[in-house]
């Protein structure tokens, strides 16, 4: 496995996979939030305190994502990956 060969992650493969995974989870969570809001309208957020708190917590968590910075790092690392082969 490539990770066993580079335990110190000098080639940043583990970092790359972590960034890509985080981006996928972030984007997926946003899609779910959008679809739930679209399907349920404002009612669940206005009349269901538990649902409102869950949504607010998730929005807060997702807002901490460094999307643009991470996307640049993903792109640069991907370009460097050509030398991994």
N, CA, C and O atoms as CSV, one atom per row, in Angstrom:
chain,resi,resn,atom,element,x,y,z
A,1,UNK,N,N,0.843,-1.190,0.000
A,1,UNK,CA,C,0.000,0.000,0.000
A,1,UNK,C,C,0.882,1.244,0.000
A,1,UNK,O,O,1.915,1.268,0.668
A,2,UNK,N,N,0.488,2.271,-0.737
A,2,UNK,CA,C,1.303,3.491,-0.864
A,2,UNK,C,C,1.506,4.183,0.476
A,2,UNK,O,O,2.497,4.891,0.655
A,3,UNK,N,N,0.580,3.992,1.431
A,3,UNK,CA,C,0.720,4.659,2.722
A,3,UNK,C,C,1.782,3.990,3.576
A,3,UNK,O,O,2.473,4.654,4.349
A,4,UNK,N,N,1.914,2.674,3.438
A,4,UNK,CA,C,2.943,1.962,4.195
A,4,UNK,C,C,4.334,2.328,3.708
A,4,UNK,O,O,5.285,2.344,4.490
A,5,UNK,N,N,4.455,2.620,2.425
A,5,UNK,CA,C,5.750,2.988,1.861
A,5,UNK,C,C,6.178,4.408,2.225
A,5,UNK,O,O,7.359,4.741,2.125
A,6,UNK,N,N,5.248,5.234,2.639
A,6,UNK,CA,C,5.531,6.641,2.948
A,6,UNK,C,C,4.822,7.020,4.249
A,6,UNK,O,O,3.895,7.831,4.250
A,7,UNK,N,N,5.262,6.434,5.335
A,7,UNK,CA,C,4.587,6.633,6.625
A,7,UNK,C,C,4.622,8.085,7.105
A,7,UNK,O,O,3.758,8.491,7.882
A,8,UNK,N,N,5.577,8.854,6.671
A,8,UNK,CA,C,5.666,10.262,7.064
A,8,UNK,C,C,4.870,11.152,6.097
A,8,UNK,O,O,4.831,12.372,6.258
A,9,UNK,N,N,4.250,10.542,5.113
A,9,UNK,CA,C,3.426,11.248,4.126
A,9,UNK,C,C,4.201,12.351,3.411
A,9,UNK,O,O,3.682,13.445,3.191
A,10,UNK,N,N,5.433,12.056,3.057
A,10,UNK,CA,C,6.270,13.045,2.360
A,10,UNK,C,C,5.711,13.400,0.979
A,10,UNK,O,O,5.875,14.520,0.497
A,11,UNK,N,N,5.052,12.425,0.357
A,11,UNK,CA,C,4.463,12.701,-0.959
A,11,UNK,C,C,3.042,13.236,-0.839
A,11,UNK,O,O,2.404,13.538,-1.849
A,12,UNK,N,N,2.546,13.354,0.379
A,12,UNK,CA,C,1.262,13.977,0.702
A,12,UNK,C,C,0.058,13.224,0.128
A,12,UNK,O,O,-0.991,13.820,-0.114
A,13,UNK,N,N,0.210,11.928,-0.085
A,13,UNK,CA,C,-0.912,11.137,-0.588
A,13,UNK,C,C,-2.025,11.039,0.451
A,13,UNK,O,O,-3.203,11.167,0.118
A,14,UNK,N,N,-1.651,10.812,1.707
A,14,UNK,CA,C,-2.663,10.724,2.760
A,14,UNK,C,C,-3.382,12.062,2.914
A,14,UNK,O,O,-4.602,12.102,3.075
A,15,UNK,N,N,-2.628,13.146,2.865
A,15,UNK,CA,C,-3.227,14.486,2.958
A,15,UNK,C,C,-4.194,14.714,1.798
A,15,UNK,O,O,-5.291,15.241,1.984
A,16,UNK,N,N,-3.776,14.313,0.608
A,16,UNK,CA,C,-4.625,14.468,-0.579
A,16,UNK,C,C,-5.929,13.706,-0.408
A,16,UNK,O,O,-7.005,14.248,-0.662
A,17,UNK,N,N,-5.843,12.462,0.017
A,17,UNK,CA,C,-7.059,11.661,0.203
A,17,UNK,C,C,-7.951,12.262,1.284
A,17,UNK,O,O,-9.174,12.268,1.149
A,18,UNK,N,N,-7.346,12.762,2.345
A,18,UNK,CA,C,-8.135,13.375,3.414
A,18,UNK,C,C,-8.862,14.618,2.907
A,18,UNK,O,O,-10.035,14.817,3.221
A,19,UNK,N,N,-8.185,15.447,2.133
A,19,UNK,CA,C,-8.812,16.653,1.585
A,19,UNK,C,C,-9.952,16.308,0.639
A,19,UNK,O,O,-11.020,16.916,0.693
A,20,UNK,N,N,-9.719,15.331,-0.224
A,20,UNK,CA,C,-10.763,14.933,-1.167
A,20,UNK,C,C,-11.966,14.369,-0.417
A,20,UNK,O,O,-13.111,14.688,-0.737
A,21,UNK,N,N,-11.703,13.537,0.574
A,21,UNK,CA,C,-12.791,12.961,1.371
A,21,UNK,C,C,-13.582,14.051,2.072
A,21,UNK,O,O,-14.813,14.031,2.071
A,22,UNK,N,N,-12.868,15.010,2.676
A,22,UNK,CA,C,-13.547,16.104,3.375
A,22,UNK,C,C,-14.392,16.927,2.402
A,22,UNK,O,O,-15.498,17.347,2.744
A,23,UNK,N,N,-13.882,17.158,1.203
A,23,UNK,CA,C,-14.633,17.922,0.202
A,23,UNK,C,C,-15.900,17.170,-0.208
A,23,UNK,O,O,-16.965,17.772,-0.347
A,24,UNK,N,N,-15.782,15.863,-0.401
A,24,UNK,CA,C,-16.943,15.060,-0.787
A,24,UNK,C,C,-17.997,15.078,0.312
A,24,UNK,O,O,-19.183,15.248,0.030
A,25,UNK,N,N,-17.577,14.905,1.556
A,25,UNK,CA,C,-18.517,14.925,2.681
A,25,UNK,C,C,-19.175,16.296,2.796
A,25,UNK,O,O,-20.386,16.387,3.000
A,26,UNK,N,N,-18.397,17.351,2.669
A,26,UNK,CA,C,-18.929,18.715,2.735
A,26,UNK,C,C,-19.979,18.944,1.660
A,26,UNK,O,O,-21.077,19.422,1.944
A,27,UNK,N,N,-19.637,18.600,0.428
A,27,UNK,CA,C,-20.570,18.815,-0.687
A,27,UNK,C,C,-21.830,17.965,-0.528
A,27,UNK,O,O,-22.936,18.432,-0.800
A,28,UNK,N,N,-21.662,16.732,-0.092
A,28,UNK,CA,C,-22.808,15.842,0.105
A,28,UNK,C,C,-23.731,16.356,1.203
A,28,UNK,O,O,-24.953,16.332,1.050
A,29,UNK,N,N,-23.160,16.815,2.297
A,29,UNK,CA,C,-23.975,17.344,3.394
A,29,UNK,C,C,-24.752,18.574,2.948
A,29,UNK,O,O,-25.910,18.750,3.327
A,30,UNK,N,N,-24.124,19.424,2.148
A,30,UNK,CA,C,-24.834,20.596,1.632
A,30,UNK,C,C,-25.987,20.198,0.720
A,30,UNK,O,O,-27.051,20.815,0.765
A,31,UNK,N,N,-25.790,19.179,-0.104
A,31,UNK,CA,C,-26.863,18.695,-0.976
A,31,UNK,C,C,-28.023,18.186,-0.123
A,31,UNK,O,O,-29.183,18.491,-0.400
A,32,UNK,N,N,-27.706,17.412,0.911
A,32,UNK,CA,C,-28.761,16.886,1.782
A,32,UNK,C,C,-29.513,18.027,2.454
A,32,UNK,O,O,-30.743,18.020,2.479
A,33,UNK,N,N,-28.804,18.999,2.994
A,33,UNK,CA,C,-29.468,20.139,3.631
A,33,UNK,C,C,-30.372,20.873,2.647
A,33,UNK,O,O,-31.496,21.241,2.990
A,34,UNK,N,N,-29.891,21.083,1.441
A,34,UNK,CA,C,-30.698,21.777,0.425
A,34,UNK,C,C,-31.949,20.986,0.062
A,34,UNK,O,O,-33.032,21.554,-0.074
A,35,UNK,N,N,-31.796,19.682,-0.095
A,35,UNK,CA,C,-32.939,18.857,-0.497
A,35,UNK,C,C,-33.958,18.729,0.623
A,35,UNK,O,O,-35.164,18.747,0.381
A,36,UNK,N,N,-33.469,18.601,1.845
A,36,UNK,CA,C,-34.396,18.534,2.984
A,36,UNK,C,C,-35.159,19.839,3.105
A,36,UNK,O,O,-36.370,19.836,3.326
A,37,UNK,N,N,-34.459,20.956,2.960
A,37,UNK,CA,C,-35.128,22.259,3.031
A,37,UNK,C,C,-36.120,22.420,1.890
A,37,UNK,O,O,-37.210,22.958,2.083
A,38,UNK,N,N,-35.752,21.962,0.714
A,38,UNK,CA,C,-36.638,22.072,-0.446
A,38,UNK,C,C,-37.872,21.186,-0.286
A,38,UNK,O,O,-38.984,21.589,-0.625
A,39,UNK,N,N,-37.665,19.990,0.226
A,39,UNK,CA,C,-38.780,19.045,0.379
A,39,UNK,C,C,-39.723,19.447,1.506
A,39,UNK,O,O,-40.939,19.293,1.389
A,40,UNK,N,N,-39.165,19.960,2.593
A,40,UNK,CA,C,-40.001,20.259,3.757
A,40,UNK,C,C,-40.413,21.699,3.889
A,40,UNK,O,O,-41.303,22.031,4.673
A,41,UNK,N,N,-39.775,22.552,3.130
A,41,UNK,CA,C,-40.057,23.970,3.257
A,41,UNK,C,C,-39.588,24.500,4.607
A,41,UNK,O,O,-38.723,23.906,5.251
A,42,UNK,N,N,-40.153,25.595,5.019
A,42,UNK,CA,C,-39.735,26.245,6.263
A,42,UNK,C,C,-40.349,25.594,7.505
A,42,UNK,O,O,-39.869,25.802,8.619
A,43,UNK,N,N,-41.391,24.820,7.314
A,43,UNK,CA,C,-42.119,24.258,8.463
A,43,UNK,C,C,-41.224,23.514,9.457
A,43,UNK,O,O,-41.285,23.816,10.649
A,44,UNK,N,N,-40.386,22.545,9.019
A,44,UNK,CA,C,-39.571,21.824,9.999
A,44,UNK,C,C,-38.615,22.744,10.769
A,44,UNK,O,O,-38.361,22.529,11.954
A,45,UNK,N,N,-38.101,23.746,10.102
A,45,UNK,CA,C,-37.167,24.652,10.774
A,45,UNK,C,C,-37.880,25.629,11.699
A,45,UNK,O,O,-37.299,26.101,12.677
A,46,UNK,N,N,-39.114,25.925,11.397
A,46,UNK,CA,C,-39.867,26.870,12.218
A,46,UNK,C,C,-40.638,26.203,13.361
A,46,UNK,O,O,-40.844,26.809,14.413
A,47,UNK,N,N,-41.057,24.965,13.152
A,47,UNK,CA,C,-41.943,24.339,14.130
A,47,UNK,C,C,-41.363,23.108,14.820
A,47,UNK,O,O,-41.991,22.555,15.722
A,48,UNK,N,N,-40.181,22.675,14.411
A,48,UNK,CA,C,-39.547,21.506,15.024
A,48,UNK,C,C,-38.194,21.950,15.571
A,48,UNK,O,O,-37.206,22.026,14.841
A,49,UNK,N,N,-38.170,22.242,16.874
A,49,UNK,CA,C,-36.967,22.803,17.493
A,49,UNK,C,C,-35.764,21.874,17.352
A,49,UNK,O,O,-34.653,22.338,17.095
A,50,UNK,N,N,-35.972,20.579,17.516
A,50,UNK,CA,C,-34.858,19.623,17.405
A,50,UNK,C,C,-34.283,19.632,15.986
A,50,UNK,O,O,-33.065,19.642,15.808
A,51,UNK,N,N,-35.154,19.629,14.985
A,51,UNK,CA,C,-34.690,19.665,13.594
A,51,UNK,C,C,-33.982,20.981,13.304
A,51,UNK,O,O,-32.957,20.999,12.623
A,52,UNK,N,N,-34.510,22.055,13.807
A,52,UNK,CA,C,-33.898,23.362,13.610
A,52,UNK,C,C,-32.494,23.405,14.202
A,52,UNK,O,O,-31.573,23.941,13.585
A,53,UNK,N,N,-32.333,22.846,15.388
A,53,UNK,CA,C,-31.009,22.816,16.028
A,53,UNK,C,C,-30.037,21.949,15.244
A,53,UNK,O,O,-28.880,22.324,15.053
A,54,UNK,N,N,-30.505,20.788,14.787
A,54,UNK,CA,C,-29.623,19.911,13.999
A,54,UNK,C,C,-29.163,20.615,12.733
A,54,UNK,O,O,-27.982,20.574,12.389
A,55,UNK,N,N,-30.081,21.252,12.048
A,55,UNK,CA,C,-29.724,21.949,10.813
A,55,UNK,C,C,-28.758,23.096,11.097
A,55,UNK,O,O,-27.783,23.286,10.370
A,56,UNK,N,N,-29.028,23.856,12.150
A,56,UNK,CA,C,-28.146,24.978,12.498
A,56,UNK,C,C,-26.755,24.480,12.867
A,56,UNK,O,O,-25.753,25.076,12.471
A,57,UNK,N,N,-26.693,23.392,13.623
A,57,UNK,CA,C,-25.392,22.831,13.989
A,57,UNK,C,C,-24.621,22.379,12.754
A,57,UNK,O,O,-23.418,22.613,12.641
A,58,UNK,N,N,-25.325,21.729,11.829
A,58,UNK,CA,C,-24.657,21.254,10.622
A,58,UNK,C,C,-24.209,22.420,9.750
A,58,UNK,O,O,-23.099,22.399,9.218
A,59,UNK,N,N,-25.048,23.430,9.596
A,59,UNK,CA,C,-24.644,24.617,8.831
A,59,UNK,C,C,-23.407,25.269,9.460
A,59,UNK,O,O,-22.489,25.684,8.754
A,60,UNK,N,N,-23.395,25.352,10.781
A,60,UNK,CA,C,-22.256,25.942,11.478
A,60,UNK,C,C,-20.996,25.126,11.240
A,60,UNK,O,O,-19.935,25.680,10.951
A,61,UNK,N,N,-21.114,23.822,11.359
A,61,UNK,CA,C,-19.970,22.941,11.134
A,61,UNK,C,C,-19.463,23.071,9.701
A,61,UNK,O,O,-18.259,23.185,9.475
A,62,UNK,N,N,-20.371,23.055,8.740
A,62,UNK,CA,C,-19.976,23.140,7.338
A,62,UNK,C,C,-19.350,24.484,6.996
A,62,UNK,O,O,-18.516,24.565,6.094
A,63,UNK,N,N,-19.741,25.536,7.703
A,63,UNK,CA,C,-19.180,26.859,7.422
A,63,UNK,C,C,-17.713,26.950,7.828
A,63,UNK,O,O,-17.024,27.891,7.432
A,64,UNK,N,N,-17.231,26.001,8.601
A,64,UNK,CA,C,-15.830,25.998,9.014
A,64,UNK,C,C,-14.914,25.366,7.961
A,64,UNK,O,O,-13.691,25.386,8.100
A,65,UNK,N,N,-15.503,24.818,6.932
A,65,UNK,CA,C,-14.748,24.175,5.856
A,65,UNK,C,C,-13.978,25.241,5.076
A,65,UNK,O,O,-14.509,26.310,4.777
A,66,UNK,N,N,-12.758,24.943,4.762
A,66,UNK,CA,C,-11.919,25.881,4.004
A,66,UNK,C,C,-11.947,25.498,2.527
A,66,UNK,O,O,-10.914,25.202,1.927
A,67,UNK,N,N,-13.127,25.510,1.964
A,67,UNK,CA,C,-13.356,24.994,0.624
A,67,UNK,C,C,-12.435,25.499,-0.451
A,67,UNK,O,O,-11.829,24.696,-1.161
A,68,UNK,N,N,-12.306,26.801,-0.600
A,68,UNK,CA,C,-11.469,27.340,-1.680
A,68,UNK,C,C,-9.996,27.045,-1.459
A,68,UNK,O,O,-9.281,26.694,-2.398
A,69,UNK,N,N,-9.543,27.185,-0.234
A,69,UNK,CA,C,-8.138,26.894,0.077
A,69,UNK,C,C,-7.862,25.410,-0.141
A,69,UNK,O,O,-6.852,25.041,-0.741
A,70,UNK,N,N,-8.764,24.562,0.347
A,70,UNK,CA,C,-8.597,23.124,0.185
A,70,UNK,C,C,-8.663,22.729,-1.288
A,70,UNK,O,O,-7.918,21.851,-1.724
A,71,UNK,N,N,-9.541,23.363,-2.058
A,71,UNK,CA,C,-9.654,23.046,-3.483
A,71,UNK,C,C,-8.362,23.362,-4.219
A,71,UNK,O,O,-7.953,22.609,-5.103
A,72,UNK,N,N,-7.720,24.457,-3.869
A,72,UNK,CA,C,-6.426,24.803,-4.483
A,72,UNK,C,C,-5.393,23.739,-4.130
A,72,UNK,O,O,-4.634,23.294,-4.990
A,73,UNK,N,N,-5.367,23.333,-2.858
A,73,UNK,CA,C,-4.396,22.313,-2.447
A,73,UNK,C,C,-4.673,20.982,-3.144
A,73,UNK,O,O,-3.742,20.284,-3.544
A,74,UNK,N,N,-5.945,20.633,-3.288
A,74,UNK,CA,C,-6.298,19.403,-4.001
A,74,UNK,C,C,-5.790,19.476,-5.440
A,74,UNK,O,O,-5.198,18.522,-5.943
A,75,UNK,N,N,-6.022,20.601,-6.090
A,75,UNK,CA,C,-5.576,20.768,-7.474
A,75,UNK,C,C,-4.068,20.700,-7.616
A,75,UNK,O,O,-3.552,20.026,-8.509
A,76,UNK,N,N,-3.365,21.391,-6.744
A,76,UNK,CA,C,-1.902,21.373,-6.807
A,76,UNK,C,C,-1.345,19.988,-6.521
A,76,UNK,O,O,-0.413,19.531,-7.182
A,77,UNK,N,N,-1.926,19.329,-5.533
A,77,UNK,CA,C,-1.472,17.979,-5.191
A,77,UNK,C,C,-1.771,17.014,-6.326
A,77,UNK,O,O,-0.969,16.127,-6.620
A,78,UNK,N,N,-2.923,17.185,-6.963
A,78,UNK,CA,C,-3.273,16.340,-8.104
A,78,UNK,C,C,-2.260,16.522,-9.232
A,78,UNK,O,O,-1.846,15.548,-9.860
A,79,UNK,N,N,-1.867,17.755,-9.487
A,79,UNK,CA,C,-0.865,18.004,-10.522
A,79,UNK,C,C,0.465,17.355,-10.181
A,79,UNK,O,O,1.153,16.843,-11.064
A,80,UNK,N,N,0.825,17.372,-8.916
A,80,UNK,CA,C,2.065,16.728,-8.474
A,80,UNK,C,C,1.963,15.218,-8.539
A,80,UNK,O,O,2.983,14.532,-8.615
A,81,UNK,N,N,0.741,14.686,-8.509
A,81,UNK,CA,C,0.537,13.233,-8.484
A,81,UNK,C,C,1.067,12.556,-9.739
A,81,UNK,O,O,1.323,11.352,-9.733
A,82,UNK,N,N,1.227,13.295,-10.779
A,82,UNK,CA,C,1.770,12.708,-11.998
A,82,UNK,C,C,3.139,12.104,-11.725
A,82,UNK,O,O,3.536,11.142,-12.383
A,83,UNK,N,N,3.857,12.657,-10.765
A,83,UNK,CA,C,5.192,12.126,-10.443
A,83,UNK,C,C,5.114,10.919,-9.525
A,83,UNK,O,O,6.130,10.268,-9.281
A,84,UNK,N,N,3.914,10.602,-9.004
A,84,UNK,CA,C,3.774,9.440,-8.112
A,84,UNK,C,C,3.835,8.127,-8.904
A,84,UNK,O,O,4.186,7.080,-8.359
A,85,UNK,N,N,3.500,8.195,-10.156
A,85,UNK,CA,C,3.425,6.948,-10.958
A,85,UNK,C,C,4.750,6.560,-11.523
A,85,UNK,O,O,4.854,5.546,-12.214
